[in-house]
Amino acid sequence: MDAKLEEATAAPEPGGRSGGGAAAVPALACRDLVYAFGDRTAVDHLSFEVRPGEAYGLLGPNGAGKTTTIRLVCGMLDPDDGGVEVCGRSLRGRGGRAARGLLRYVPQGLALFPTLTLAENLDFWARMYGIDRRTRAGAVRRALELVELTGRADDRAERTSGGMQRRLNLAVALLDEGAALLVLDEPTVGVDAQSRAALIETIGGLRDKGMAVLYTSHYFDEVERLCDRVGIIDHGRLVLEGSPAEVVAGGDGTADLQDLFLAVTGRDLRE
């Protein structure tokens, strides 16, 4: 973990939750979150934490509230009740901008310009992030190295494979070194096994260096390989939480995480 990350997790702003030391300050704390669309409650008093250096898998069937939760975590929606803190800083109020500056979001959709090269795509986003002109080229180079795309830097995005585009999508979030929390929404959807493995290895390396990871996926093997803890949500509520091994062991005879997920959330098709 670099010095900026250590400072973020150890020294929240006045009014933040210090918890008695760096290790006690969650990188992400969702506290009693509530969000409704009209008369339908999508997130119903949801609470969970992600610690520095931990990957947390957020699992749930379609319509369970995952996407809404991700939008609340990233500040794209304001909760009707409850709150979100990043490294002890609330997303709302005066500290909201600083809190959002500590998280990076990798959406399921590709945030790329197909006719630009890989390097040009990253340079564009580096400008949007406000990365200084003097350090921008170095940031682009490091991001390409992290996702093993240095040799394809001058290729147009539309001429690369789906797996490469997914890796570039991740690289956009890794352009600067100020993030404490990486939020990933189905980052490996639609890619081949080799690209999936490369993405999981990269994300695991970031976790091992101290970054917190909030990860959603429908690939249970990925979650079991990457995530230190999982939370299963349904109808907007947290129904089960623990390490993959713990939740499966307590699953009344279920063989693996996917079996447990189906036992908890049911086998009926969801819209």
N, C-alpha and C positions, 0 to 999 in steps of 0.2 A: 504494500500500500504506500503511495507516495505521500509527501508531507501535507499536501493540500487535503487529501482524503483523511489523514489522521486528524488534522485540525477540525475538519467538518464533523467527524464522529465524536470527537472528544470535547468540543467546546461550542455547544449551541448558543444562540443568541439569548439575551435575557428573556426570561419567560419560557424558554424551551425546556425540554425534559432531559436533564443531565443524567439522572439515574445513577450517579455515583461513580462515573469513570467511563473511559472510552468504550470498553466492551459492553457496558450496560446501555448505551444509547443505540436503539435500533436504527438501522439505515432507513427502514420504512416502518411506520406504525399507523395502521388503520384502526381507528377507535370508534366503535359503535356507529358505523356508517349506515345512513339511510338515504335512499333515493327512489323516488316514485315517478312513473310516467302516468299522469292523471290518477286514476284509481288503482293502477297496478304497481305494486311495490317490487322494484327490480332488485334492490339491495336492502336487506332487512336486518339492521343492527349487527353489521358484520365487523368483526375485530380480528386482526392477526398482525404479526410482526415479521420482518425479515432482518436478520442480523448482518453486520459487516462480514464479508467472507463466506456468505451462505447463499445457496441457491434454493429458492422456495417455489415449488410447483403448485400453481393454482389451477385446479381441475374442476370440471363441471360439465354437464350435458348442455346442449343448445337451450338457450333461454334461462340458464341458471343464474345469470347475473355477472358472468366473467367479464364480458366486454364493458359493461357499465362500470364495474369495479376498476378496470384498467383506466377508463376515462376519468374516474374520480381520482385515482392515484396520480395521474399525469396532469391534473388540473384542467382538463378539458370540460369537466362538469363540476359544479359546486354541489356538495351534498346538501340534502334537506336537513340533515342532522348529523352529528358526529364530526370527525375531522381526520385529516391526513397530515402526518409529520414526516419529513425527510431529514434524517440526522438531527432530530429534535426541533426542527423548524417547521412551523405550520405553513401549509400551502396557502392559507388565507391570511389576510391582513398585511401589515407592513413587511413581514418577512417572506411573503409568498414568492417574490421574484428570486430571492436567494435560495429558497428551497427548491424551486423548479430548476435552478441552475445546477443543482447537484444530481439531477436525474437525467437519464437518456432513454428515449423510447424508440423501439424498433417495431414498426407496425407490420401487420400481416400483408398489407398492400405495399408494393414497391414504390419508394419515394425517389425515383430515378428519372433522368431525362434520357430517353433511348438513343437520341442522335449525338449525345456528348460522349466523349471517351470516359473511361473509368476515372482517370485522374481529373478530368474536367468536372465530372459530377461531384467529386469530393471537394474540389476547389470551390465550386459554387456553394456547397453547404458550409464549408469553412468560412466563407464570407458572411453567410447568413448567421453563423454562430458568433461573428465578430472576432475571429482569430486574426491576430495582427499580421499584416502583410509580410513582415520580416520572418515570421515563423510558420507561415501558411504552407509553404512547400514541404517543410519538414513534417508538419502534421499530416499532410496527404501521404507522404512517403511512409510514415509509421503506420498509418491506418491500412494502407495496402499491404504492408508487411504482416500485420496482425492477422489478416484474412488470407494471406498467401496468394495475392493477386499482383504482385509487383511486376511480373513478366507480362501482364496483360494491361498495363496502365494506359497504353495508347490505343487500345481497342475500343470501338464504339460499344456502348452498353447493349444495343439491340443485336449485336453480333456475338454476344456471349451466351453461354448456357443459362438455364434457369437457376442452376446451383451457383454459378458465378454471380448472378444478379442478386441472389439471396445473401451471398457473402459480402457483396458491395453494399447492400442495404444495411448490414451490420456495421460495416466500416464507417458509414455515415455517422453512426452514433459514437464511434471511437476516435473522432477527429481530435478532441482535446482530452486532457488528462484530469479534468476537474470533476468527473462524475463519481458519485459514491453508490448510485443505484442504477442498474440497467434493467429496463422493463421490456420484455420480449413477448409479442403476441403471435403465436404460431410461426416462429421464424423459419421452420424447415418445411413448410407445407409445399407439396408438389415438386420436391427435388429428389434426386437419386440417392442411393444409400451412401455413396462416397462423399457427396456434398453434405449430407446430414451428419455423417461422422466428423467431417472437418469442422462444421459449425459447432457441434457439441464440444469438440476438443478445444476450440477457441474460447467458447463461453466458459468452459470449465477452467481454463487457464486464467481468465479474468477473475473468476471467483477465488481461485487459489491465491491470487495476488491481493485479495482483500475487498474486491468489489462485491456488493450485494446484488443478487439477481432475482427478479420476479419473472417467472416463466410459465406461459400457458402453452399447452400442446394437447393434441389428441393421440400422440404417439407415446404409449405408456412405457415402452422400452427406453425412450429418451429420458423421460422423467425419472425412471428408476436409476439410470446411469448418472444423470447430472445432479439431481436434486437431493439436498440434505434433508429437507422436510417437504411434505405436501399438505395442502389443505383442499378438501373436497367441499364444494359449495353446491347447494341446490335450493331453488326458490329463494335465492338471495341470502341464504344463511349458511354458515360454516357447520357442516354436519360431521366432519372427521378431520383430525389433524395429527401429524406425527411424522417420523421418518418412514420411508417406504417399507422398510422391514418391520417397523413397529405396527403400522396400520394393517399390514397383511397378516402379521402374527396374531393380531387381535380380531381378525375378520371371520371368526367362526367357521374355519375350514376352507376359506377361499384360497385358491392356489397362487394367485399373483395379484398385482395391482389392478389390472383390468377387470379380473373377476370381482374383486372387492368393490371397484367403482360401480359395476353393474348391480351388485347386490345392494349397495347403498342407495343408488339413484334410480334403480329400476331398469327394465329392458324395453319399455315402451318407447316408440320413436318420438322424437321431439321435433317441433317445427322450428 
